[in-house]
Amino acid sequence: MQPGFAVRHATLRQLKVFEAVARLNGFSRAADELHLTQPAVSTQVRKLEEHAGAALFEQLGKKIFLTAAGTELLHHCRLIIRQFEDADAAMTQFKGVAGGKLNVAVISAGDYFFPRLLVQFAGRHPGVRLNLAVHNREDLLVQLADNLTDLAVMVRPPQDADTVSEPFAPHPYVIVAPAEHPLARQRGIPLSQVVREPFIVREKGSDTWQSMAEGLGRQLERLNVAMEIRSTETIKQAVLAGMGISFLSAHTVGRELRDKTLVMLDVQGFPLMLHWYLVQRRQKRLPPVARAFREFLLSEGARLIREVDPLPTSKARGARAKTRIGSR
């Protein structure tokens, strides 16, 4: 290292900004996440480069990439940030639940009801600070692995030995169509007939895709995929426009089903009943607020979800329960 340069002079703020830029692959996205201006982000990174005595990023075309020095520093940067977070979590125990910050992440299907559960929890614990992140399954697993969240809520928890998963509420999946669809008034529709219809699907790797693969079984290879879309809201609009039918979480279409703009097709073996899981790192020492929220979900989550997100139940008796209950 050149004389006058020392990473030890860097600030935690500079390290956090650098980590965000590296993780999000962009200065503007990091600025959005950190609620800073892009020039402020650039300034923090430039100051860190001055302390390091080396460039941390290089730009090729419109994309930025970590340099060798940046890659090495990112590893140490995340360890340092994690140590500060662990220290903060350790100190939180002296504040109790009321003074704590709850970090929780959920898959996209959960954002249709999960904020209202958080409001219920916060109402019982005044002073709690809430940090909710919504991701697809792959990004959610990254959040867990990088210790960026205390708890994660998903349908298909990881099965490695490093995590613990607990089911806390049922999660039904349905096949939906526009109200005027020819199959809307049929009963007991064979799955082999449904898969021939144009399907609008979520991207492969998402929780919804994996659940669909389980629900369709061998019929998956016969599925007539008309379009793949990463946004559930866009899928609903496409179905409403008559572009096809779709396999979706019942939580995401509850309003449309109640308003009868979409219908739940009466397909043999559906709704597909899975479960919501609460996931944490096995060795993670949960702060008091996270422990309280875990107990809240396990004891009251299922009931509260039914209250804040009532779903049509006319076909519930015919549901096929594919339950994978148990800790991992």
C-alpha positions in Angstrom: 0.0 0.0 0.0 1.3 3.4 -0.9 2.3 5.8 2.0 -0.6 7.9 3.2 -3.2 5.3 2.2 -4.9 3.2 4.9 -8.3 1.5 4.8 -8.5 1.8 8.6 -9.3 5.5 8.0 -12.5 4.5 6.1 -15.9 5.1 7.7 -18.7 2.6 8.2 -20.9 4.8 6.0 -18.4 4.5 3.2 -18.2 0.7 3.5 -22.0 0.5 3.5 -22.3 2.6 0.4 -19.6 0.6 -1.4 -21.3 -2.7 -0.4 -24.6 -1.5 -1.8 -23.1 -0.3 -5.1 -21.4 -3.7 -5.5 -24.4 -5.7 -4.6 -26.8 -3.8 -6.8 -24.4 -3.3 -9.6 -25.1 0.4 -9.9 -24.7 3.8 -8.3 -28.3 4.9 -9.0 -29.8 1.7 -7.5 -27.6 2.0 -4.4 -28.7 5.7 -4.1 -32.3 4.6 -4.2 -31.9 1.9 -1.6 -29.8 4.2 0.7 -32.1 7.2 0.2 -29.1 9.3 -1.0 -28.4 11.2 -4.2 -26.2 9.6 -6.8 -23.5 12.3 -6.4 -23.4 11.5 -2.7 -22.9 7.8 -3.4 -20.2 8.6 -5.9 -18.4 10.8 -3.3 -18.5 8.1 -0.6 -17.0 5.5 -3.0 -14.4 7.9 -4.2 -13.3 8.7 -0.6 -13.1 5.0 0.1 -10.9 4.5 -3.0 -8.7 7.2 -1.7 -8.3 5.4 1.6 -7.7 2.1 -0.2 -5.2 3.6 -2.6 -6.8 1.6 -5.5 -9.8 1.8 -7.8 -12.7 -0.4 -6.6 -14.8 -0.3 -9.8 -14.2 -0.1 -13.5 -16.7 0.8 -16.1 -17.1 -1.1 -19.4 -19.7 0.4 -21.6 -22.7 1.2 -19.4 -21.9 -1.4 -16.8 -19.6 -1.3 -13.8 -17.6 -4.2 -12.5 -15.5 -4.7 -9.4 -11.8 -4.5 -9.8 -9.5 -7.2 -8.2 -9.0 -4.7 -5.3 -12.7 -4.1 -5.1 -13.5 -7.8 -4.9 -11.1 -8.3 -2.1 -12.3 -5.3 -0.2 -16.0 -6.3 -0.6 -15.3 -9.6 1.3 -13.8 -7.8 4.2 -16.4 -5.0 4.0 -19.2 -7.5 4.5 -17.5 -9.1 7.4 -17.1 -5.6 9.1 -20.7 -4.6 8.4 -21.9 -8.0 9.8 -19.9 -7.5 13.0 -21.5 -4.1 13.5 -25.0 -5.6 12.9 -24.2 -8.4 15.4 -23.1 -5.8 17.9 -26.2 -3.8 17.3 -28.4 -6.9 17.7 -26.6 -7.8 20.9 -27.2 -4.3 22.3 -30.9 -4.5 21.2 -31.5 -7.1 23.9 -31.0 -4.4 26.5 -33.7 -2.2 24.8 -36.3 -5.0 24.7 -38.9 -5.5 22.0 -40.2 -1.9 22.1 -36.8 -0.4 21.1 -35.9 -3.0 18.5 -35.8 -3.0 14.8 -37.4 -5.9 13.0 -35.7 -7.0 9.7 -38.0 -9.4 7.8 -38.1 -10.4 4.1 -40.9 -12.0 2.2 -41.5 -13.4 -1.3 -43.6 -11.2 -3.6 -46.9 -13.1 -3.0 -46.7 -12.1 0.6 -46.7 -8.3 0.0 -50.5 -8.6 -0.6 -51.1 -9.2 3.1 -47.9 -9.1 5.0 -47.7 -5.4 5.7 -51.0 -5.6 7.5 -49.6 -8.4 9.7 -46.7 -6.1 10.5 -49.1 -3.3 11.5 -50.9 -5.7 13.8 -47.6 -6.6 15.4 -46.3 -3.0 15.7 -49.6 -2.1 17.3 -48.9 -4.4 20.2 -45.3 -3.2 20.5 -45.1 0.6 20.3 -41.7 1.8 19.4 -40.8 -1.1 17.2 -39.1 -0.1 13.9 -40.0 -2.2 10.8 -37.8 -3.0 7.9 -39.7 -5.1 5.3 -38.0 -6.3 2.0 -39.9 -8.0 -0.8 -37.9 -10.3 -3.1 -38.2 -13.4 -5.3 -37.1 -16.6 -3.8 -33.5 -16.5 -5.1 -32.9 -13.0 -3.8 -34.5 -14.0 -0.5 -32.0 -16.8 -0.1 -29.2 -14.3 -0.7 -30.7 -12.0 2.0 -30.5 -15.0 4.4 -27.0 -16.1 3.4 -25.6 -12.6 3.7 -27.3 -12.0 7.1 -29.2 -9.1 5.6 -32.5 -10.1 7.3 -33.4 -11.8 10.6 -36.4 -13.7 9.3 -37.6 -14.7 5.8 -41.1 -15.8 4.8 -41.5 -18.1 1.8 -43.3 -21.1 0.5 -40.3 -23.3 -0.4 -37.7 -23.0 2.3 -34.1 -24.1 1.7 -33.3 -27.6 2.7 -29.7 -27.2 3.8 -28.6 -27.7 7.4 -27.8 -24.1 7.9 -31.5 -23.0 8.2 -34.5 -23.7 10.3 -38.0 -23.6 8.7 -41.3 -23.6 10.5 -44.8 -23.6 8.8 -47.2 -21.1 10.2 -50.1 -20.7 7.7 -51.7 -22.4 4.7 -50.9 -21.0 1.2 -53.4 -22.0 -1.5 -52.6 -21.8 -5.2 -55.3 -21.6 -7.9 -55.7 -21.5 -11.7 -57.4 -18.3 -12.7 -59.0 -17.1 -15.9 -61.0 -14.0 -17.0 -64.7 -14.2 -16.0 -65.8 -14.8 -19.6 -63.4 -17.7 -20.3 -65.1 -20.8 -21.9 -63.9 -22.9 -19.0 -65.2 -20.6 -16.3 -68.5 -22.5 -15.9 -67.2 -26.0 -16.3 -66.7 -28.3 -13.3 -64.1 -30.9 -12.6 -61.9 -29.9 -15.5 -59.1 -32.4 -16.1 -55.6 -31.0 -15.7 -54.7 -32.5 -19.1 -57.3 -30.2 -20.7 -56.2 -27.1 -18.7 -52.5 -27.3 -19.7 -53.5 -27.0 -23.4 -54.8 -23.4 -22.7 -52.3 -20.5 -23.2 -50.6 -20.0 -19.9 -49.0 -16.9 -18.5 -46.4 -17.9 -16.0 -43.9 -16.5 -13.5 -40.2 -16.9 -14.2 -38.4 -20.2 -13.6 -36.8 -20.2 -10.2 -39.6 -18.2 -8.5 -41.6 -19.8 -5.7 -44.7 -19.6 -7.9 -43.0 -21.5 -10.8 -41.8 -24.2 -8.4 -45.2 -24.5 -6.8 -46.8 -24.8 -10.3 -44.3 -27.5 -11.2 -45.4 -29.5 -8.2 -49.1 -28.9 -8.9 -49.0 -29.8 -12.5 -46.7 -32.8 -12.0 -46.1 -34.7 -15.3 -48.4 -32.3 -17.1 -45.8 -29.6 -16.7 -44.0 -30.7 -19.8 -47.2 -30.3 -21.8 -47.9 -26.8 -20.5 -48.7 -24.3 -23.3 -46.6 -21.4 -22.1 -47.7 -18.3 -24.0 -45.7 -15.8 -22.0 -43.3 -15.6 -19.0 -43.5 -12.5 -16.8 -41.7 -11.6 -13.6 -44.4 -9.4 -12.2 -47.6 -10.9 -10.7 -49.5 -7.7 -11.2 -48.6 -7.7 -14.9 -49.7 -11.4 -15.1 -53.1 -10.5 -13.6 -53.5 -7.7 -16.1 -52.6 -10.0 -19.0 -55.2 -12.6 -17.8 -57.8 -9.9 -17.4 -57.1 -8.8 -21.0 -57.8 -12.4 -22.2 -54.2 -13.3 -23.1 -54.4 -16.6 -21.3 -54.9 -18.2 -17.9 -52.4 -18.5 -15.0 -51.3 -20.4 -11.9 -51.1 -17.9 -9.0 -51.1 -17.6 -5.3 -54.7 -17.2 -4.1 -53.5 -14.3 -1.9 -52.5 -12.3 -5.0 -55.9 -12.6 -6.7 -58.2 -12.4 -3.7 -59.6 -9.0 -4.6 -60.2 -10.0 -8.3 -61.9 -13.2 -7.3 -64.2 -11.4 -4.8 -65.0 -8.7 -7.5 -65.5 -11.5 -10.0 -63.2 -10.0 -12.6 -61.3 -13.2 -12.4 -62.6 -16.7 -11.7 -60.9 -19.7 -10.1 -61.2 -22.5 -12.5 -62.6 -25.7 -11.0 -59.7 -27.9 -12.0 -59.3 -31.4 -10.6 -56.9 -31.4 -7.6 -57.1 -27.7 -7.1 -56.7 -25.4 -5.2 -53.2 -26.7 -4.4 -52.6 -26.3 -0.7 -49.0 -25.5 0.4 -47.8 -23.6 3.4 -46.1 -20.3 4.4 -42.8 -21.0 6.1 -40.8 -18.8 8.5 -37.1 -19.3 7.9 -34.0 -18.2 9.8 -30.3 -19.1 9.9 -29.7 -21.9 12.4 -26.9 -20.1 14.2 -28.6 -16.7 14.1 -29.1 -15.1 17.5 -32.4 -13.4 17.0 -32.9 -10.1 18.7 -35.9 -9.8 21.1 -38.1 -8.1 18.5 -37.5 -10.9 16.0 -38.1 -13.6 18.6 -41.4 -11.9 19.5 -42.4 -11.6 15.8 -41.6 -15.3 15.3 -43.9 -16.3 18.2 -46.5 -13.9 16.9 -46.6 -15.6 13.4 -46.5 -19.1 14.8 -49.3 -18.6 17.2 -51.5 -16.1 15.3 -50.3 -15.9 11.7 -52.8 -18.3 10.1 -55.8 -16.7 11.8 -54.7 -13.1 11.1 -54.0 -13.9 7.4 -57.6 -15.3 7.1 -58.9 -12.1 8.7 -56.9 -9.5 6.7 -57.0 -11.5 3.4 -60.2 -13.6 3.2 -60.2 -15.9 0.2 -63.1 -17.6 -1.6 -63.8 -20.9 0.0 -66.4 -22.5 -2.2 -63.9 -25.0 -3.7 -61.8 -25.5 -0.6 -63.4 -29.0 0.1 -61.9 -30.3 -3.1 -58.4 -29.0 -2.4 -55.5 -31.4 -2.5 -53.3 -30.8 0.5 -49.7 -31.1 -0.3 -48.3 -30.3 3.1 -44.6 -30.3 3.9 -44.7 -29.5 7.6 -41.6 -29.8 9.7 -38.5 -27.9 10.7 -35.4 -28.1 8.5 
